[in-house]
Amino acid sequence: MALLPLVVIAGRPNVGKSTLFNRLAGGRAAIVADTPGVTRDRREAVARLRGRQVRLVDTAGLEEAAAESLPGRLRALSEAAVAEAAVVVFVVDARDGITPADAHFAAWLRRQNRPLILVANKAEGRAATAEALQAWSLGLGAPCIVSAEHGEGIADLMREIAEALPPAIAGEDAEDTDRPLKLAIVGRPNAGKSTLLNRLIGAERMLTGPEPGLTRDAIAVRLEDAGGAIELVDTAGLRRRARIEAPLEKLSVGAAIAALKMAEVVVLVLDAVQGIDEQDLQIARLIEREGRACVLGLNKWDAVADRSASGRAIADRLESSLAQMHGIEAVQFSALTGAGLAGLLPAVRRAHAVWNHRIGTGELNRWFEAALERHPPPLVEGRRLKLRYATQVKARPPTIVVFGTRAEQLPETYRRYLVNSLRETFALPGTPIRLQTRGTKNPFVE
């Protein structure tokens, strides 16, 4: 698909940029709260405005601050988005009137030589509409008066954006037939997830820093590797539920879990210096319960003093605490320097191939007969279980159904034996395997 024109929504904090973004994108794509500065990273969505497809971008609030401070780093990310924009939508708050910060950033935007649309948001009612007319003083022309929360004036804004776009190019709206592999990056706060995403795409796309919890939303970007397209999603850090107090953090964690559920492969990023702890294992168990392929990313590997001892300790902990994902592949790297990172995406592709693996029915039943002969099912309530055959009903993850008399009474220990044998025989390391049972009914039981 041809690269779509970029429409960037900019403005100072808490003027309603994310609410407007959601309204134009046609859904709840970005986290919205009353707290100023909720949006930190650049959030994108494809939207259709008056027949034109665009990439819509929500940015962090523009604030005057030192470059090395958090607000300064946020402003730098927003400025980078503006530099790529085909159209900039500059949002002000009609209730607050025009502030010195609005005037300052309006002057800066004029110097960027980008098509500009001025939006006076939160203009509910006659009084707010009158206040919105103050936006004329910014010298950006007539303001488009809207209420993003209530949907007022959105149709006029869509028309203005469509008219300001450059002429459409051939193939711009063509269907994207290259379906990307969906990859989520998850882990505890400050494990280096955003630094990893930036290193993989080769750009400072995500906000990073020593402060834990910088990422608040699930942010998707796209890249290409030798195997094709990958849609990468960076997520907020997942802490223990008891420690999650603020409503905003609950929204962030909800977005992270939703991204994990939509993914095909998940990279669980660990701080290799700290090693694996119970929270990492809880996240891994969540990945397994959702049936997603997983790769373990051991970040900050360059800072580990005794690498062989650390590697053994992590492997032993996984073997004892996460047996249901036996053989999970671990990649050691430094997201900060890029050392060892070349092995990550190939490992993701391998995990994806295993997750998609299908076994022929004949081959599967030859294994099944050998497994039953090697270790027959135990008696249940003094009666034998007669297991007859097995079939794979789906992949993603591999799901096997075993049929037989009283098969539903199969003990958990024997299920584990079959899963481990299946994993070893058909080389299915690290991926969740679902084993289901179907009993056959005796027609003469009555």
Secondary structure, DSSP 4 states (H G I P E B T S, - for coil): -PPPPEEEEE-STTSSHHHHHHHHHTS--S---SSTT---S-EEEEEEETTEEEEEEE-PPP----TTSHHHHHHHHHHHHHHH-SEEEEEEETTT---HHHHHHHHHHHTTT--EEEEEE---HHHHHHHHGGGGGGSS-S-EE-BTTTTBTHHHHHHHHHHHSPPP-TTTT----SPPEEEEEEESTTSSHHHHHHHHHTS--S---SSTT---S-EEEEEEETTEEEEEEE------GGG--SHHHHHHHHHHHHHHHH-SEEEEEEETTT---HHHHHHHHHHHHTT-EEEEEEESGGG-SSHHHHHHHHHHHHHHH-GGGTT-EEEE--TTT-TTGGGHHHHHHHHHHHHT----HHHHHHHHHHHHHHSPPPPBTTB--EEEEEEEEETTTTEEEEEEETGGG--HHHHHHHHHHHHHHTT--SS--EEEEEEPPPTT--
